[in-house]
Amino acid sequence: MNNITDIHYGPLPEDSPYVKPFRFHYTQNGKEKSWDLLKVHDSVSIVIFNVTRKKLVFVKQFRPAVYHGIISSDGVQPGSIDMKKYPPELAVTMELCAGIIDKPISTIEIAREEVLEECGYDIPVERIEEIIRYRSGVGTSGAEQTLFYAEVTDEDKIASAGGGVDDEIIDVVEYDLEEARKLTDKGSVISSPPSFLFGLLWFLTNRAPKN
Protein backbone atom coordinates (compact mmCIF):
# COMPACT_ATOMS: atom_id res chain seq x y z
CA MET A 1 0.00 0.00 0.00
CA ASN A 2 2.66 2.49 1.00
CA ASN A 3 5.13 2.21 -1.87
CA ILE A 4 4.43 5.81 -2.90
CA THR A 5 6.84 7.49 -5.36
CA ASP A 6 6.98 10.23 -8.01
CA ILE A 7 4.74 12.71 -6.21
CA HIS A 8 3.90 15.77 -8.31
CA TYR A 9 1.00 18.18 -8.79
CA GLY A 10 -0.94 19.10 -11.92
CA PRO A 11 -3.94 21.18 -12.96
CA LEU A 12 -7.40 19.75 -12.38
CA PRO A 13 -8.90 18.52 -15.67
CA GLU A 14 -12.20 20.20 -16.53
CA ASP A 15 -13.76 16.80 -17.13
CA SER A 16 -12.91 15.41 -13.67
CA PRO A 17 -15.73 13.04 -12.71
CA TYR A 18 -15.15 13.65 -9.01
CA VAL A 19 -14.49 17.34 -8.32
CA LYS A 20 -15.81 20.43 -10.11
CA PRO A 21 -14.72 23.81 -8.66
CA PHE A 22 -16.82 26.93 -9.23
CA ARG A 23 -17.65 30.31 -7.67
CA PHE A 24 -21.05 30.85 -6.04
CA HIS A 25 -22.36 34.44 -6.18
CA TYR A 26 -25.18 35.77 -3.98
CA THR A 27 -26.51 38.86 -2.24
CA GLN A 28 -27.00 38.78 1.54
CA ASN A 29 -28.63 41.68 3.35
CA GLY A 30 -28.01 43.88 0.35
CA LYS A 31 -24.29 43.06 0.08
CA GLU A 32 -22.89 41.14 -2.88
CA LYS A 33 -20.81 38.14 -1.87
CA SER A 34 -19.12 35.14 -3.43
CA TRP A 35 -17.84 31.76 -2.21
CA ASP A 36 -15.56 29.23 -3.87
CA LEU A 37 -17.11 25.78 -3.87
CA LEU A 38 -16.59 22.21 -5.03
CA LYS A 39 -19.27 20.05 -6.62
CA VAL A 40 -18.67 16.49 -5.44
CA HIS A 41 -20.72 13.29 -5.21
CA ASP A 42 -22.94 12.54 -2.25
CA SER A 43 -21.84 9.43 -0.38
CA VAL A 44 -22.62 6.64 2.06
CA SER A 45 -20.73 5.29 5.05
CA ILE A 46 -21.42 2.14 7.03
CA VAL A 47 -20.68 1.18 10.62
CA ILE A 48 -20.02 -2.58 10.42
CA PHE A 49 -20.08 -4.82 13.50
CA ASN A 50 -19.09 -8.47 13.28
CA VAL A 51 -21.36 -10.12 15.87
CA THR A 52 -19.54 -13.45 15.63
CA ARG A 53 -16.35 -12.07 17.12
CA LYS A 54 -17.67 -8.78 18.58
CA LYS A 55 -15.41 -6.69 16.35
CA LEU A 56 -15.90 -3.40 14.54
CA VAL A 57 -14.79 -3.54 10.92
CA PHE A 58 -12.91 -0.52 9.56
CA VAL A 59 -10.83 0.21 6.47
CA LYS A 60 -7.44 1.84 5.97
CA GLN A 61 -6.11 3.50 2.84
CA PHE A 62 -3.59 6.08 1.67
CA ARG A 63 -5.23 9.48 1.21
CA PRO A 64 -3.38 11.94 -1.05
CA ALA A 65 -5.35 14.87 0.38
CA VAL A 66 -4.15 14.05 3.89
CA TYR A 67 -0.55 13.69 2.70
CA HIS A 68 -0.77 17.03 0.90
CA GLY A 69 -2.21 18.63 4.02
CA ILE A 70 0.65 17.35 6.12
CA ILE A 71 3.51 18.39 3.83
CA SER A 72 1.99 21.69 2.71
CA SER A 73 1.48 22.81 6.31
CA ASP A 74 5.27 22.51 6.67
CA GLY A 75 5.87 24.36 3.41
CA VAL A 76 7.17 21.26 1.63
CA GLN A 77 6.72 21.03 -2.15
CA PRO A 78 6.95 18.02 -4.50
CA GLY A 79 10.52 17.41 -5.54
CA SER A 80 11.87 18.27 -2.11
CA ILE A 81 10.03 15.73 0.04
CA ASP A 82 12.12 13.88 2.61
CA MET A 83 10.31 10.54 2.50
CA LYS A 84 11.94 9.47 5.76
CA LYS A 85 10.56 12.54 7.53
CA TYR A 86 7.24 12.30 5.70
CA PRO A 87 6.59 8.59 5.13
CA PRO A 88 3.35 7.73 3.30
CA GLU A 89 2.12 5.99 6.45
CA LEU A 90 1.36 9.45 7.86
CA ALA A 91 -1.51 9.69 5.39
CA VAL A 92 -2.98 6.21 5.84
CA THR A 93 -6.35 6.92 7.39
CA MET A 94 -8.71 4.69 9.32
CA GLU A 95 -12.28 5.11 8.15
CA LEU A 96 -15.70 3.56 8.01
CA CYS A 97 -16.51 1.52 4.94
CA ALA A 98 -17.79 4.17 2.53
CA GLY A 99 -18.28 5.15 -1.08
CA ILE A 100 -19.65 7.79 -3.42
CA ILE A 101 -23.11 7.66 -4.95
CA ASP A 102 -22.29 7.40 -8.64
CA LYS A 103 -24.87 4.90 -9.86
CA PRO A 104 -28.64 5.18 -10.49
CA ILE A 105 -29.51 2.84 -7.63
CA SER A 106 -30.72 3.44 -4.08
CA THR A 107 -28.33 4.60 -1.37
CA ILE A 108 -28.87 1.38 0.57
CA GLU A 109 -27.86 -0.64 -2.51
CA ILE A 110 -24.73 1.50 -2.78
CA ALA A 111 -24.03 0.72 0.88
CA ARG A 112 -24.48 -3.02 0.29
CA GLU A 113 -22.02 -2.92 -2.62
CA GLU A 114 -19.43 -1.05 -0.56
CA VAL A 115 -19.67 -3.54 2.31
CA LEU A 116 -18.93 -6.33 -0.18
CA GLU A 117 -16.28 -4.58 -2.27
CA GLU A 118 -14.31 -3.00 0.56
CA CYS A 119 -14.80 -5.41 3.45
CA GLY A 120 -15.85 -8.67 1.79
CA TYR A 121 -19.17 -9.26 3.55
CA ASP A 122 -22.12 -10.24 1.36
CA ILE A 123 -25.36 -9.27 3.08
CA PRO A 124 -28.85 -8.35 1.80
CA VAL A 125 -30.14 -4.79 2.09
CA GLU A 126 -32.67 -6.01 4.66
CA ARG A 127 -29.80 -6.29 7.13
CA ILE A 128 -28.61 -2.73 6.55
CA GLU A 129 -30.20 0.03 8.61
CA GLU A 130 -30.21 3.71 7.68
CA ILE A 131 -29.24 5.80 10.72
CA ILE A 132 -28.93 9.45 9.73
CA ARG A 133 -28.20 11.83 6.88
CA TYR A 134 -25.98 14.88 7.31
CA ARG A 135 -23.91 17.39 5.35
CA SER A 136 -20.14 17.16 5.02
CA GLY A 137 -17.65 19.79 3.89
CA VAL A 138 -20.13 22.56 4.70
CA GLY A 139 -17.55 25.23 3.81
CA THR A 140 -16.64 23.79 0.42
CA SER A 141 -19.10 21.21 -0.93
CA GLY A 142 -22.10 20.68 1.35
CA ALA A 143 -22.39 17.13 0.06
CA GLU A 144 -24.84 14.77 1.73
CA GLN A 145 -23.62 11.61 3.43
CA THR A 146 -25.91 8.86 4.66
CA LEU A 147 -24.76 6.77 7.62
CA PHE A 148 -25.84 3.12 7.75
CA TYR A 149 -25.38 0.35 10.30
CA ALA A 150 -24.90 -3.33 9.49
CA GLU A 151 -24.27 -6.41 11.60
CA VAL A 152 -22.34 -9.19 9.87
CA THR A 153 -21.14 -12.67 10.77
CA ASP A 154 -18.15 -14.75 9.80
CA GLU A 155 -20.48 -16.79 7.57
CA ASP A 156 -21.18 -13.67 5.48
CA LYS A 157 -17.49 -13.32 4.56
CA ILE A 158 -16.55 -13.98 0.95
CA ALA A 159 -12.91 -15.05 0.73
CA SER A 160 -12.37 -13.52 -2.70
CA ALA A 161 -13.99 -10.18 -1.88
CA GLY A 162 -12.81 -7.11 0.02
CA GLY A 163 -9.88 -4.77 -0.37
CA GLY A 164 -11.60 -2.58 -2.95
CA VAL A 165 -12.14 -2.83 -6.70
CA ASP A 166 -10.28 -1.62 -9.77
CA ASP A 167 -7.13 0.19 -8.60
CA GLU A 168 -8.25 0.69 -4.99
CA ILE A 169 -5.85 -0.54 -2.31
CA ILE A 170 -7.74 -0.98 0.95
CA ASP A 171 -6.80 -2.83 4.12
CA VAL A 172 -9.59 -4.21 6.31
CA VAL A 173 -8.95 -3.94 10.04
CA GLU A 174 -10.93 -5.08 13.07
CA TYR A 175 -11.11 -3.49 16.50
CA ASP A 176 -12.65 -4.91 19.64
CA LEU A 177 -14.78 -2.57 21.77
CA GLU A 178 -12.00 -1.60 24.16
CA GLU A 179 -9.63 -0.75 21.30
CA ALA A 180 -12.36 1.27 19.58
CA ARG A 181 -13.18 3.28 22.71
CA LYS A 182 -9.53 4.30 23.06
CA LEU A 183 -9.75 6.02 19.66
CA THR A 184 -12.06 8.61 21.23
CA ASP A 185 -9.95 9.30 24.33
CA LYS A 186 -9.28 12.93 25.18
CA GLY A 187 -6.04 14.08 23.59
CA SER A 188 -6.10 11.46 20.84
CA VAL A 189 -4.64 12.45 17.48
CA ILE A 190 -5.75 10.21 14.62
CA SER A 191 -5.83 10.60 10.84
CA SER A 192 -9.52 9.89 10.46
CA PRO A 193 -12.40 11.99 9.12
CA PRO A 194 -15.16 13.36 11.39
CA SER A 195 -17.62 10.86 9.87
CA PHE A 196 -15.53 8.01 11.27
CA LEU A 197 -15.56 9.46 14.77
CA PHE A 198 -19.26 10.27 14.56
CA GLY A 199 -20.15 6.76 13.40
CA LEU A 200 -17.95 5.20 16.07
CA LEU A 201 -19.46 7.32 18.85
CA TRP A 202 -22.97 6.57 17.56
CA PHE A 203 -22.25 2.85 17.75
CA LEU A 204 -20.69 3.02 21.22
CA THR A 205 -23.67 5.02 22.49
CA ASN A 206 -26.49 3.14 20.81
CA ARG A 207 -25.51 -0.38 19.73
CA ALA A 208 -22.38 -1.57 21.52
CA PRO A 209 -22.97 -4.72 23.60
CA LYS A 210 -23.11 -3.93 27.31
CA ASN A 211 -21.08 -6.97 28.30
N, C-alpha and C positions, 0 to 999 in steps of 0.2 A: 504493500500500500504506500509506503513512504519513500520509495525511490523516486524522488522529485528532482528534476534537473531542468536546465534551459528555461529558467523563468524570465519572461519578458512581457511587456504590456503592448497593447495595440488599440486602435480605435474600435468603437463598438459598431458592428455592421448594422445598417439601417433595417435589414431583414431579420434581425435577431428574433427567434421565436420565443424568447424568454423575458427580455427586458426592452422596454420602449420608453426612453426619456422624453419628456415634453415640459412646457411651461404652462401653468394654469393661471389665467388672469381673472380677476374678480374685483368687485367694488364692495367695500365693507364700511358702513356708516359714512358713506359719501367719499371715502378715500380709495383710490385705485391701488390695487395690490397685485402681486404675482407670487407664485410658488413653484419651485422646480420639483417635478414628480416623476415617478417611474410606474409604468403600466406593467404589472406582472400577473401571473396566473394566481387564482385562488388555490387553496390547498387543503389537504386533510392530514391529520396526525392521529396516531392510535396508541393508547396505553395498552400494552399487552402483558397479561399475567398468566404464567404457566402454573396451573393449579396442581399439576402432578408433582412438581418439585418446589412449589411456592417461590417462584422466581419471577422477577420483572425482566422483560426482554427489551433491550435497547439496541441501538445501532451506533457504530462509529465510522466516520469517514473523514477524509482530508477535505477541508473547506478553503478554497483559494481566497475567498473574501476575508476569512479570519486571518489567514497568513498575511495578506496585504495589510490588514488593520494593524497587525503586530509590527511588521517591519516599517510601515509608513509612519507610525507614531514615533519611531526612533530616527526618522529621517533617512532610512535606508532605501536605496533605489536598486532596481534590477541591474545586474552587472557588477554590483559591489556587495553582494550578500555573503556574509560569513555563515556558511551552512552549519558550522559547528556551534556558533552562537545562536543561530536561528534554525534549528532542525525542523523539518516538516512536522514532526510529532507535536509541535506547539499548536498546530492548526488542525489536529485531529479532534473532532468534536464528538461528544456523546449526545445522542438525540433520541427522540421517540421515532418509531417507524412512521414515515411520512411520505407525501408525494404531491405533485401538482395536479390540478384538475385540467387535463388537456384532452379529454375524450368526451364524446356525447353520451355519457352514461351517468347514473346517479352517483352522488358522493359516497354513498355506502358501498357501492360496487368498486369505486376507486379505492376505498379503504381496504376492501377484501383483497384486491389485486396487490396492493402494497404489502400487506401482511404476508402474502405468499412469496412475492418477488424478493423482498428484502430479508424477511425472517424465516421463510420456508414453512410456514404453517398454513395448511389448506382448510379453511373453515367457511361455512355458509354465511350469508349476510344475516341470517336469523340470529346468529350468535355475536353479532356486532351491534353495540349500543351507541347511539348518538348522545353525547353529553352536553356540548355547548358549542355555540359559534361565536367568534370574536374577530376583531380586526387587528392585523399585525402591521408593523411598519407605518404607524399612523402619521409620521412626519414625511414619508416618502412615497408610499404606495397605497396604504389603506386596504390591502388585500384581505379577503375573508379567509379564515381558517376554521375548519370544523374538527372538533376533538371527538374521537370515538374511544370506546373501551371494549376490549375483547379478552375473554378467558380462553386459553388454549390448553391442550394436553400433549403429552409426548406422542400419543397416537396420531395427532394431527400433523406431525412433522413429516415433511417430504424430504428424503435424503438428498435428492438432486436439486432442490430449490433453496432459495435464500442467497444472500450476498449481492443482490442487485441483478439488473439485466443490462444488455448491451455493454457499454464500456464503464458501467458503475463498478466501483470497488468498495464494498461495504462489509464490515466485520459485525457479526452478531454477538452481543455480550449479554450475560445474565447476572443480575444482582439479587441477593436475598434481601429481606426487608430491612435488616440491620444495616447492611451496606448502603441501601438506597436512602435510608434516613440520614446517614452521615453526609450525603451530598447536599443536604439543606442546612447543615450546621452553620451557626453564625461565624462569619469570617472565612467561609469557604470561597475559593476562587476556582471556578471551573469554566472550561470553554464549551458552554452549552447555551442554546437559545432560551429566551424566556418561556417559550411554549413547552420546552422540556421540563423546566422547573414547575410550571403551572400544572402540567399533566401529572407529574410526580406527586406534588402536594395534594392535588385532587384525589388521587388514588389513596395516599396515606390517610387522608381525612375520611374518605367515604367508602372505600372498598377493601382496604388492607385487612387481612385476617387478624383477629384480636388475640390469637394465641399461636 
